[in-house]
Amino acid sequence: MTAEPLGVPWSSGVVRGADGAVRVAGVDVRDLAATHGTPAYVVDEADVRARARAYRTAFETACAQVGTGVDVYYAGKALLTRAVARWVHDEGLRVDTASGGELAVALAAGVPGAHLGLHGNNKSDDELRAALDAGVGRIIVDSLVEVDRLAALVREHRGPAGAPAPVMVRVTTGVHAGGHEFISTAHEDQKFGLSLAAGPDGGDSPALAALLRVLDHPELHLLGIHSHIGSQILDPSGFAVAAHRVLALRAALRERTGVLVDEVDLGGGYGIAYLPHEVPLDPDRIAKEVAQAVADAARELGTPLPRLSIEPGRAIVGPPGLTLYTVGTVKPVRLDDGRVRTYVSVDGGMSDNIRPALYGAQYHAAIVSRVSDVAPVLARVVGKHCESGDIVVHEVQLPGDVRAGDLLAVAATGAYGRSMASNYNLLTRPPVVAVTAGESRVLVRRETVEDLLALDVAAT
């Protein structure tokens, strides 16, 4: 047996060696388990960097072909550590943050404030002050109230003669794209952004009203309009509809005020493969279609092309990551239809990957410490939490001799595994371990019981 790539949905650096064990970027998973323990998030640095470059290059090329420029922001909510922020910034990406904590990590990584954005539907005054202190390149305002609050904070922070804060206004386009309803972020009945639909009295839309409100404040500089239509999008057609609606709003603002904003952000949400049969969005394809949609809308509306910005997150860090577990209890269960499902329990669970329980998300898994000649069986990978819904992988074929002590890996967990992790049942969160060129290093250390007790201050 020669070394063979595992293919989709695994990282490009994942291969099964001649001895049957899997290696990630040249590092044997058995060595990873021995050195760092399990469960552990494992991230292929070279693959992260390659995907960041691919998106930047694809969009720069496509936008240049239609006659405009682009900024690619990495959506830090997917996974943000100081190292990850440095990697993507090294590859020419800016970083989008969604909280004061994410902003602090990006700044600690050395990303210049001008290359950062701050999102959020309910930013605190402290978060906005931190953004002003850092000189972030854009603050994406999400409500009329926030426009006024931010203007007041700029006056307080910089004085009446200070530089205005650069802002974008987030709008909801009514386009509902992607996966689960909870992660689709552009339909009307949700918390994000301002609607393009007419106001309750039939007057200006909330989106147009917010743009006008920003222009009324000398403390604010209106950079452009922001939208985001969903997550895990595998059909790019929704971006064309969203682009036309956003550019129509831009044209309406110019007609009303004479102001033509410079930039339009169409968000991210580019889908990846989670299962072997799935086909992820190709960066070149999505770049060409989005750039052409913007060009077509601008031409139809008779307006100059705006500068474009986008925000891939999952597409950058999802496939390069896997979660490495050790198998514990193995239990065959007879189903009502007569089939037998083998429940394979691992030493983590919903605390390190909540997405299957929260969204019904589907993942793929494999035994990675050996190969087996035993016929595969229908298996369900479950965690160790006190919850019947603690499912890591709903259905997967695993070797019929799967047993305690085997190492099992779940593919494509680089996005939203660590960033949504919890201490449910007071499990400690796993480390984030980077692998590159045959070496591993810890990016975020494993939590300990001492960490948990240190937060529990009511000792008596």
Secondary structure as UniProt FT lines:
FT   STRAND          4..5
FT   TURN            8..9
FT   TURN            12..13
FT   STRAND          14..16
FT   TURN            18..19
FT   STRAND          22..24
FT   TURN            25..26
FT   STRAND          27..28
FT   HELIX           29..36
FT   STRAND          40..44
FT   HELIX           45..66
FT   STRAND          70..75
FT   TURN            76..77
FT   HELIX           82..90
FT   TURN            91..92
FT   STRAND          94..97
FT   HELIX           100..108
FT   TURN            109..110
FT   HELIX           113..115
FT   STRAND          116..118
FT   HELIX           125..134
FT   STRAND          138..141
FT   HELIX           144..158
FT   TURN            160..161
FT   STRAND          165..172
FT   STRAND          177..178
FT   HELIX           181..183
FT   STRAND          194..195
FT   TURN            200..201
FT   HELIX           206..216
FT   TURN            218..219
FT   STRAND          220..227
FT   STRAND          230..231
FT   HELIX           237..257
FT   STRAND          263..265
FT   TURN            276..277
FT   HELIX           283..301
FT   STRAND          307..310
FT   HELIX           314..317
FT   TURN            319..320
FT   STRAND          321..334
FT   TURN            336..337
FT   STRAND          340..346
FT   TURN            350..352
FT   HELIX           355..359
FT   STRAND          365..367
FT   STRAND          376..382
FT   TURN            388..389
FT   STRAND          391..399
FT   TURN            400..401
FT   TURN            404..405
FT   STRAND          407..411
FT   TURN            414..416
FT   TURN            419..420
FT   HELIX           424..426
FT   STRAND          432..436
FT   TURN            437..438
FT   STRAND          439..444
FT   HELIX           449..455
//
